Amino acid sequence: MQSLISLGRALYRTFKEHLRPLVAFHLLFTLLASALLLPAIGWVAQTLLSVLNRTVISTEALVALLFSPIGLVTLSIALWFGFLLIYWQQAGMLLVASRPRGGRYRLAFEALWQSTKRLPALSGLVILQVGAHLLLLAPFMAALAFLHEVLLSGIDLYYLQRVRPPVLWYFIAGAFPLVLGWMALAAWLYLRWMLALPLVAIEGLSPLSALKQSVPLTRGWRRSIGAAVLTLLALIVLLPILVTWLFDLIVTPLLWWLPERSAVLIPAMLAYLTGFVLITLTITFLGVALNALLSACLYQRLAERSPPAPSETRRAGRFAWALEAFVLLFAALQAWWILNSFELRDDVKVIAHRGSSMVAPENTLAAVRHALEDRADLVELDVRLSLDNEVLLYHDRSLTRLTGDPRDFGELTREELSLFDIGSWFGDAFVGERIAGLDETLALVRGKAGLMIDMKASPGDEQRLAQAVIEALERESDIRYRCWATQQSALDGMSECGFPNALLEMRVATMTPALARWIKEQAPALRVTLLAQLILPGTLDRRHFDALGLRHNRVTRQEIELAARYGYEIHAWTVNDRARMSTLIDQGVDAIITDYPDRLSALMQDRHALSDGGLLLVKLRNWLRE
């Protein structure tokens, strides 16, 4: 405890004495990084991705890419660039903290110049330290991969997520000590080499010499000092979370007491957002500065270097005030831009994931009926091909999860599959629920809602399944199909059936970009949704689908802007939390796929009932959650 208090006092004293030079250096480095470094890194990244020449929209594709030779090279370069920026900034702050306080901007410029001159040495240090940590990680990753192969290989991921069988807990129990072991060794290595960066930045040692000298300097640490260092680092990491939580707890509720008049509400929200941006900038600076100063304090203590003698306090000059006024102006402009981006009225389509799959068994006619009762605009359903080429509702490749039968779905005919009970696992009320066909589903939703048909093809059968789905829709030759296929009805706002077009929409969905392109060639009027777990920037041709379905935590402002530019919709999946639904609506998505369509329908009703001022406050709260 004594070590923690002593180290904390030294950290506070150094921070207080060098505050203004540290702020100046942080601003200079941020401007340099924003204007030159980050655009250069972005250009290099785009060049590397264009060389890859492959689409990456799934976790499996990303893993395959990362472990390919060119993927490993690209990842190594990206890691090197990222850590070099961090080390460069930390080196500059170490130089500021190790010198007597003088002209703050002169000191900041000198630190920036000296740290830039040390870039070759910093680059070598990054390679040695990061490379050593990756080598340390490798055997643990190999052990986890072996454990996964033994326990979880061949088991459907969705089955693991929903059922959570005992074998999953065996894997977690086996992985937990491996992760703890790696964390302990990584922390030990971090502490042993913690003084390497100060030795390179301040003493000008070579990377290898700095690492060698850091080990004996830290070898005599008592456990309390190591614990103090790790505790302070944890506090630095937790500081942004704590401050943001306190701000939201104390300040945000004050907005709800204001009258819902624009003349009062908009200036108050502008002041609130300006304060929030300033706090965010301050926390970012504190995290970076305190981490560097912690290394500086330990270096001065363990290398027995005297701290810089304090100089006479000088009043801030005009340049200092001008620079700080610029920060305030930047925060105010950022707040105005945020406030101006809010749109008061917005709607999303409600898409029931596998029907209302939390109140009825997934992908069954019962789930479809509940989705219609829950006012879903579209019902999302998974389809597969039976042995006799019939399109049936089912998600998994194997029958194991819902029926206990180990056979694959495609090995059986429709008649054989119709004998299985896929409802009793969900509850007694659904005993006897059978695997339904797409034809039965079309008849059930006719004139009531649209369908989003997610095609789950076996490897090599993608086009065969897509063709079977298209043919099933073409066989639906009544007025429903004419409403779907006739583009003129979409311009009229109401179809010839007398229902809004949104309720009669037909979509197919796939996770294969090439298949999406093929479907648009075969049936141009059919709307196609491309589903993606993630998208590696620059790898996706965005001209061959009508909607992009993203995992909800992958929805970003950039993706919304790209959708507007290319003219497709953004669908977010799978979202069951009401607060998250509200946030996504305000981000600008066009549809939300949910297991609880009734929740989303009720949320939309509640938002429509709000006044403009009330909706503005909701949008502000949701922006803070992003």
C-alpha positions in Angstrom: 0.0 0.0 0.0 2.9 2.3 0.8 4.4 1.8 -2.6 1.1 2.6 -4.3 0.7 5.9 -2.3 4.4 6.9 -2.9 4.1 6.2 -6.6 0.8 8.0 -6.8 2.3 11.1 -5.2 5.2 11.1 -7.5 2.9 10.7 -10.5 0.7 13.6 -9.3 3.7 15.9 -8.7 5.2 15.2 -12.1 1.9 15.7 -13.8 1.2 19.0 -12.0 4.6 20.4 -12.8 4.5 19.6 -16.5 0.8 19.9 -17.3 1.0 22.8 -19.8 4.0 21.4 -21.8 2.3 18.0 -21.9 -1.0 19.5 -23.2 1.0 21.4 -25.8 2.8 18.3 -26.9 -0.4 16.3 -27.0 -2.1 18.9 -29.2 1.0 19.2 -31.6 1.2 15.4 -31.9 -2.5 15.0 -32.5 -2.5 17.6 -35.2 0.5 15.9 -36.8 -1.1 12.5 -36.6 -4.5 13.7 -37.9 -3.0 15.7 -40.8 -0.3 13.4 -42.0 0.2 10.1 -40.3 -3.4 8.6 -40.1 -4.1 9.5 -43.8 -0.8 7.8 -44.8 -1.6 4.7 -42.7 -5.1 4.6 -44.3 -3.6 4.8 -47.8 -1.1 2.0 -47.0 -4.0 -0.1 -45.6 -6.2 0.4 -48.6 -3.2 -0.5 -50.9 -2.6 -3.7 -49.0 -6.3 -4.6 -49.0 -6.5 -4.1 -52.8 -3.6 -6.4 -53.2 -5.5 -9.1 -51.3 -8.3 -8.9 -53.9 -10.8 -11.0 -51.9 -14.1 -10.3 -50.1 -14.1 -10.7 -46.3 -17.6 -10.5 -44.7 -17.5 -13.4 -42.3 -15.5 -14.4 -39.3 -14.4 -17.6 -41.0 -13.1 -15.7 -44.1 -11.3 -13.2 -41.8 -9.5 -16.0 -39.9 -8.5 -17.7 -43.2 -7.2 -14.4 -44.5 -5.2 -13.6 -41.3 -3.5 -16.9 -41.2 -2.5 -16.8 -44.9 1.1 -15.6 -45.7 -0.1 -12.3 -47.1 -2.5 -11.9 -44.2 0.2 -12.4 -41.6 2.4 -9.9 -43.3 -0.4 -7.3 -43.5 -1.3 -7.9 -39.8 2.3 -7.5 -38.8 2.7 -4.2 -40.7 -0.6 -2.9 -39.1 0.6 -3.9 -35.6 3.9 -2.3 -36.2 2.4 1.0 -37.4 -0.1 1.1 -34.6 2.4 0.5 -31.8 5.0 2.8 -33.4 2.5 5.7 -33.1 1.9 4.9 -29.5 5.6 4.6 -28.7 6.3 7.8 -30.5 3.8 9.7 -28.5 4.8 8.2 -25.3 8.5 9.0 -26.0 7.7 12.6 -26.6 5.8 12.9 -23.3 8.7 11.1 -21.5 11.1 13.7 -22.9 8.8 16.5 -21.7 8.6 15.0 -18.2 12.3 14.4 -17.9 13.3 18.1 -18.4 13.0 21.2 -16.3 9.8 23.1 -16.9 10.5 26.1 -19.1 8.9 27.6 -22.2 6.0 25.2 -22.5 5.7 25.3 -26.3 9.5 25.4 -26.9 9.7 22.3 -24.7 6.9 20.6 -26.6 8.5 21.3 -30.0 11.8 20.1 -28.8 10.3 16.9 -27.4 8.5 16.3 -30.7 11.7 16.8 -32.7 13.8 14.6 -30.4 11.2 11.8 -30.4 11.0 12.0 -34.2 14.8 11.6 -34.4 14.5 8.4 -32.2 11.9 6.8 -34.6 14.4 4.2 -35.9 15.2 3.1 -32.4 11.5 3.2 -31.4 10.7 1.1 -34.5 13.2 -1.6 -33.4 11.8 -1.5 -29.9 8.3 -2.1 -31.2 9.5 -5.1 -33.2 11.3 -6.7 -30.2 8.6 -6.1 -27.6 5.5 -6.7 -29.6 7.2 -9.7 -31.3 8.1 -11.2 -27.9 4.6 -10.9 -26.7 3.2 -12.5 -29.8 5.7 -15.4 -29.4 4.6 -15.7 -25.8 1.0 -15.8 -27.0 1.6 -18.5 -29.7 1.7 -21.6 -27.5 -1.4 -20.6 -25.6 -3.3 -20.0 -28.8 -2.1 -23.4 -30.0 -3.3 -25.0 -26.8 -6.7 -23.3 -27.1 -7.0 -24.4 -30.8 -6.2 -28.0 -29.7 -8.8 -27.8 -27.0 -11.4 -26.4 -29.4 -10.6 -29.2 -31.9 -11.0 -31.9 -29.3 -14.2 -30.6 -27.6 -16.1 -28.3 -30.1 -15.0 -29.3 -33.6 -18.0 -30.1 -35.8 -20.6 -28.6 -33.4 -22.8 -25.9 -34.9 -22.0 -22.5 -33.5 -25.6 -21.5 -33.1 -26.3 -24.7 -31.2 -23.5 -23.7 -28.8 -24.9 -20.2 -28.4 -28.5 -21.3 -27.8 -28.3 -24.6 -26.0 -24.9 -24.2 -24.2 -24.3 -27.9 -23.8 -21.9 -29.3 -21.1 -19.1 -29.6 -23.7 -19.0 -25.8 -24.0 -18.5 -25.5 -20.2 -15.7 -28.1 -20.4 -14.0 -26.0 -23.0 -14.4 -22.8 -20.9 -13.1 -24.6 -17.8 -10.1 -25.8 -19.8 -9.4 -22.4 -21.5 -9.7 -20.4 -18.3 -6.4 -21.5 -16.7 -4.7 -21.1 -20.1 -5.9 -17.5 -20.3 -4.9 -16.7 -16.7 -1.4 -18.3 -17.3 -0.9 -16.1 -20.4 -2.0 -13.0 -18.6 0.4 -13.6 -15.7 3.4 -14.2 -18.0 2.5 -11.2 -20.2 2.2 -9.0 -17.1 5.6 -10.3 -15.8 7.2 -9.5 -19.2 5.6 -6.1 -19.3 7.0 -5.2 -15.9 10.5 -6.5 -16.7 10.7 -4.4 -19.8 8.7 -1.3 -18.6 11.8 0.9 -18.5 13.0 0.1 -22.0 11.0 2.9 -23.6 12.3 5.6 -21.1 15.9 4.3 -21.7 15.5 4.6 -25.5 13.7 8.0 -25.3 15.7 9.7 -22.6 19.1 7.9 -22.6 19.2 7.3 -26.3 20.1 3.6 -25.9 19.6 1.0 -28.6 16.5 -1.2 -28.4 18.4 -4.3 -27.4 20.5 -2.5 -24.8 17.4 -0.8 -23.3 15.7 -4.2 -22.9 18.8 -5.7 -21.3 19.2 -2.8 -18.9 15.5 -2.7 -18.0 15.6 -6.3 -16.7 18.2 -5.8 -13.9 16.7 -2.4 -13.0 13.3 -4.0 -12.4 14.5 -7.4 -11.0 14.7 -6.1 -7.4 11.1 -4.9 -7.4 9.1 -6.0 -4.4 5.8 -7.5 -5.2 4.1 -4.3 -3.8 5.8 -2.1 -6.4 4.7 -4.4 -9.3 1.2 -4.5 -7.8 1.2 -0.7 -7.5 2.2 -0.3 -11.2 -0.5 -2.7 -12.4 -3.1 -1.0 -10.1 -2.3 2.4 -11.4 -2.5 1.1 -15.0 -5.9 -0.4 -14.3 -7.1 2.9 -12.8 -5.9 4.7 -16.0 -7.8 2.3 -18.1 -11.0 2.5 -16.0 -10.9 6.3 -15.7 -12.8 7.0 -19.0 -15.5 4.5 -18.0 -15.9 6.0 -14.6 -16.0 9.7 -15.6 -18.4 9.0 -18.5 -20.7 7.0 -16.1 -20.6 9.9 -13.5 -21.3 12.5 -16.2 -24.3 10.5 -17.4 -25.5 9.9 -13.9 -25.3 13.5 -12.6 -25.6 15.8 -15.6 -27.8 13.9 -18.1 -30.9 13.8 -15.9 -30.9 17.6 -15.7 -31.9 17.8 -19.4 -35.1 15.9 -18.7 -36.2 18.7 -16.3 -36.0 21.3 -19.1 -39.2 22.5 -20.9 -39.6 20.8 -24.3 -39.3 24.1 -26.2 -36.6 24.4 -28.9 -35.6 27.9 -27.6 -34.5 26.4 -24.3 -33.7 22.8 -25.3 -31.4 23.3 -28.2 -29.0 25.8 -26.4 -29.0 23.5 -23.3 -28.2 20.4 -25.5 -25.5 22.3 -27.3 -23.9 23.3 -23.9 -24.2 19.7 -22.7 -22.6 18.2 -25.9 -19.8 20.8 -25.7 -19.1 19.8 -22.1 -19.2 16.1 -23.1 -16.7 16.6 -26.0 -14.3 18.6 -23.7 -14.5 15.8 -21.1 -13.8 13.2 -23.7 -10.8 15.1 -25.0 -9.5 15.6 -21.4 -9.9 11.9 -20.5 -8.0 10.9 -23.7 -5.2 13.3 -22.8 -5.1 12.0 -19.2 -4.9 8.4 -20.2 -2.0 9.0 -22.6 -0.1 11.4 -20.3 -0.5 9.4 -17.1 0.7 6.2 -18.7 3.9 8.0 -20.0 4.4 9.7 -16.6 4.2 6.4 -14.8 7.1 5.1 -16.8 9.0 8.4 -16.2 8.5 8.2 -12.4 9.6 4.6 -12.2 12.6 5.4 -14.4 13.7 8.2 -12.1 13.2 6.1 -9.0 14.8 2.8 -10.2 17.6 4.2 -12.4 18.3 6.7 -9.6 17.9 9.7 -11.8 17.0 13.0 -10.1 13.7 14.5 -11.2 14.0 17.7 -13.1 14.4 20.8 -10.9 11.2 22.9 -10.9 11.6 26.2 -12.6 9.8 29.4 -11.9 6.1 29.4 -12.7 5.3 31.5 -15.7 1.9 32.9 -16.7 0.3 31.6 -19.8 1.1 33.7 -22.9 -1.2 34.8 -25.7 -0.3 31.8 -27.8 -1.2 29.4 -25.0 -4.6 31.1 -24.6 -5.2 31.1 -28.3 -4.5 27.4 -28.5 -6.7 26.6 -25.6 -9.5 28.8 -27.1 -9.1 26.8 -30.3 -9.8 23.6 -28.3 -13.0 25.1 -26.9 -14.1 26.2 -30.3 -13.4 22.8 -31.7 -15.5 21.2 -28.9 -18.4 23.7 -29.6 -18.3 23.0 -33.4 -18.2 19.3 -32.8 -21.2 19.6 -30.5 -23.1 21.6 -33.1 -22.3 19.1 -35.8 -23.6 16.3 -33.6 -26.8 18.2 -32.8 -27.4 19.1 -36.4 -27.1 15.4 -37.5 -30.2 14.4 -35.5 -33.3 13.7 -37.7 -36.6 14.1 -35.8 -38.7 11.6 -37.7 -37.6 8.1 -38.6 -39.0 4.6 -39.0 -37.6 1.2 -39.4 -39.0 -2.1 -40.7 -39.7 -4.7 -38.1 -38.3 -8.1 -39.2 -39.1 -11.1 -37.0 -36.1 -13.3 -36.7 -37.1 -16.9 -37.5 -40.6 -15.7 -36.7 -41.3 -14.6 -33.1 -38.7 -17.1 -32.0 -38.9 -16.3 -28.3 -42.5 -17.2 -28.0 -42.7 -20.1 -30.4 -40.2 -22.6 -31.9 -38.0 -21.0 -34.5 -38.7 -21.4 -38.2 -42.2 -22.9 -37.7 -45.7 -21.9 -38.8 -46.5 -21.2 -35.1 -43.6 -18.7 -35.0 -44.8 -17.1 -38.2 -48.4 -16.7 -36.8 -47.0 -15.0 -33.7 -44.9 -12.7 -35.8 -48.0 -11.6 -37.7 -49.8 -10.9 -34.4 -46.7 -8.9 -33.3 -47.1 -6.6 -36.3 -43.9 -7.6 -38.0 -43.4 -6.0 -41.4 -41.3 -9.0 -42.6 -40.8 -12.5 -41.3 -37.2 -13.8 -41.6 -37.0 -17.5 -42.1 -34.1 -19.9 -42.8 -34.6 -22.4 -45.7 -32.8 -25.6 -46.8 -33.2 -28.1 -49.6 -34.4 -31.6 -48.8 -33.1 -34.6 -50.7 -36.0 -34.4 -53.1 -35.3 -30.7 -53.8 -38.1 -29.2 -51.7 -37.5 -25.8 -50.0 -38.3 -26.3 -46.3 -37.9 -24.1 -43.2 -34.8 -25.1 -41.1 -31.6 -23.4 -39.9 -29.0 -26.0 -39.0 -27.1 -28.3 -41.3 -27.8 -31.2 -38.8 -31.0 -32.2 -37.1 -29.2 -32.7 -33.8 -30.1 -29.5 -32.0 -33.9 -29.6 -32.4 -34.6 -33.4 -32.8 -31.6 -35.3 -31.4 -31.2 -37.1 -34.8 -27.5 -36.9 -35.9 -28.3 -37.0 -39.7 -27.9 -34.0 -42.0 -31.0 -32.2 -43.2 -30.2 -32.8 -46.9 -30.0 -36.5 -46.5 -33.8 -36.9 -46.1 -36.9 -36.2 -48.2 -39.7 -33.8 -47.4 -41.9 -36.7 -46.4 -39.3 -38.1 -44.0 -38.5 -34.7 -42.6 -42.2 -34.0 -42.0 -42.2 -36.8 -39.4 -39.9 -35.0 -37.0 -41.3 -33.0 -34.1 -39.4 -29.7 -33.8 -41.7 -28.0 -31.3 -41.6 -30.2 -28.1 -38.0 -28.9 -27.2 -39.5 -25.4 -26.9 -42.5 -26.3 -24.7 -45.5 -28.6 -24.3 -47.8 -26.2 -26.2 -45.9 -26.9 -29.4 -45.6 -30.7 -29.3 -46.2 -32.0 -32.8 -45.0 -28.9 -34.6 -43.6 -30.1 -37.9 -41.0 -28.8 -40.4 -42.9 -26.6 -42.8 -42.4 -25.9 -46.5 -41.9 -22.5 -48.1 -45.1 -23.0 -50.0 -47.1 -23.3 -46.8 -45.4 -20.2 -45.4 -46.3 -18.1 -48.5 -49.9 -19.1 -48.1 -49.9 -18.2 -44.4 -48.4 -14.7 -44.8 -50.3 -13.8 -48.0 -51.5 -10.2 -47.8 -50.3 -9.8 -44.2 -46.5 -9.4 -44.2 -43.4 -9.8 -46.3 -40.8 -12.6 -46.2 -37.1 -12.5 -45.9 -35.8 -15.9 -47.0 -32.4 -16.6 -45.6 -30.8 -19.4 -47.7 -28.8 -21.9 -45.7 -27.2 -24.0 -48.5 -24.9 -26.9 -48.1 -21.4 -26.3 -49.6 -21.7 -26.4 -53.4 -25.5 -26.2 -53.4 -25.8 -22.4 -53.2 -27.2 -21.8 -56.7 -29.4 -24.9 -56.6 -31.1 -23.6 -53.5 -31.4 -20.1 -54.8 -32.9 -21.4 -58.0 -35.4 -23.5 -56.1 -36.5 -20.5 -54.0 -37.0 -18.4 -57.1 -39.0 -21.1 -58.7 -41.1 -21.4 -55.6 -41.9 -17.7 -55.7 -42.7 -17.9 -59.4 -45.2 -20.7 -58.8 -47.0 -18.3 -56.4 -48.8 -16.9 -59.4 -51.7 -15.2 -57.6 -52.1 -11.5 -56.9 -49.4 -11.6 -54.1 -46.7 -12.4 -56.6 -47.8 -9.7 -59.0 -47.6 -7.2 -56.2 -44.0 -8.3 -55.5 -42.9 -8.4 -59.1 -44.6 -5.3 -60.5 -42.2 -2.4 -60.1 -45.0 0.1 -61.0 -46.9 -0.7 -57.8 -43.9 0.3 -55.8 -44.2 3.8 -57.3 -47.9 4.1 -56.4 -47.4 3.7 -52.6 -50.2 1.1 -52.5 -50.1 -2.2 -54.3 -53.1 -3.5 -56.3 -53.8 -5.8 -53.4 -54.7 -2.9 -51.2 -51.9 -3.3 -48.7 -48.8 -1.0 -48.3 -45.9 -2.4 -50.2 -43.7 -2.7 -47.1 -46.1 -5.4 -45.9 -45.8 -7.4 -49.2 -42.1 -7.2 -49.6 -40.2 -10.3 -50.8 -36.5 -10.7 -50.0 -33.9 -13.4 -50.2 -30.8 -13.2 -48.0 -27.3 -14.8 -48.3 -23.8 -14.5 -46.8 -22.2 -15.1 -50.2 -21.5 -11.9 -52.4 -21.2 -14.0 -55.6 -24.6 -15.6 -55.0 -26.2 -12.3 -54.4 -24.9 -11.1 -57.8 -26.1 -14.3 -59.4 -29.6 -13.9 -57.9 -29.9 -10.3 -59.2 -29.0 -11.6 -62.7 -31.6 -14.4 -62.6 -34.4 -12.3 -60.9 -33.7 -8.5 -61.1 -37.0 -7.6 -59.4 -36.3 -9.8 -56.3 -34.7 -7.8 -53.5 -31.5 -9.3 -52.1 -30.0 -8.8 -48.7 -26.3 -9.6 -48.2 -25.7 -10.7 -44.6 -22.2 -9.9 -43.1 -20.7 -10.6 -39.8 -18.0 -8.0 -40.6 -16.6 -6.2 -43.6 -12.9 -5.7 -44.2 -12.7 -2.1 -45.6 -12.3 -2.0 -49.4 -13.0 -5.6 -50.1 -16.8 -5.5 -50.9 -18.4 -4.6 -54.2 -21.5 -2.8 -53.0 -23.4 -2.6 -56.3 -25.1 -6.0 -56.4 -27.5 -6.1 -53.5 -30.5 -4.1 -52.2 -29.7 -4.3 -48.5 -26.7 -5.0 -46.3 -27.5 -7.0 -43.1 -24.9 -6.2 -40.4 -24.4 -7.6 -36.9 -25.8 -4.8 -34.8 -22.4 -4.0 -33.2 -20.9 -3.6 -36.7 -23.2 -0.7 -37.7 -21.2 2.5 -37.9 -21.7 6.0 -39.3 -19.4 5.1 -42.2 -21.6 2.1 -43.1 -24.7 4.3 -43.0 -23.0 6.9 -45.3 -21.9 4.2 -47.8 -25.4 2.8 -47.9 -26.8 6.3 -48.8 -24.1 6.7 -51.4 -24.7 3.3 -53.2 -28.5 3.3 -52.6 -29.0 0.2 -50.5 -30.6 -0.3 -47.1 -28.9 -1.2 -43.8 -30.5 -4.0 -41.7 -29.2 -4.7 -38.2 -29.3 -8.2 -36.6 -30.1 -9.7 -34.1 -31.3 -7.0 -31.6 -33.4 -7.9 -28.6 -32.7 -5.1 -26.2 -35.1 -2.1 -26.4 -32.4 0.5 -25.6 -30.2 -0.9 -28.4 -33.1 -0.9 -30.8 -33.6 2.8 -30.1 -29.9 3.6 -30.6 -29.9 1.8 -34.0 -33.0 3.7 -35.1 -31.2 6.9 -34.4 -28.0 5.7 -36.1 -30.1 5.5 -39.3 -30.7 1.8 -40.0 -33.6 0.9 -42.3 -34.7 -2.4 -40.6 -34.0 -4.3 -37.4 -34.1 -8.1 -37.2 -35.2 -9.2 -33.8 -36.5 -12.2 -31.8 -39.0 -9.9 -30.2 -40.9 -8.1 -32.9 -43.6 -7.0 -30.4 -40.9 -5.0 -28.5 -39.8 -3.2 -31.6 -43.3 -2.4 -32.7 -44.2 -1.1 -29.2 -41.0 1.0 -29.3 -41.9 2.6 -32.6 -45.4 3.4 -31.3 -43.8 5.1 -28.2 -41.4 7.2 -30.3 -44.2 8.3 -32.6 -46.1 9.5 -29.5 -43.2 11.8 -28.4 -43.1 15.5 -29.0 -40.2 16.9 -31.1 -38.4 18.0 -27.9 -38.9 14.6 -26.3 -37.6 12.8 -29.4 -34.6 15.1 -29.5 -33.7 14.1 -25.9 -34.1 10.4 -26.8 -31.7 10.9 -29.7 -29.2 12.6 -27.5 -29.3 9.8 -25.0 -28.9 7.2 -27.8 -25.9 9.1 -29.3 -24.2 8.9 -25.9 -24.7 5.1 -26.0 -22.9 4.7 -29.4 
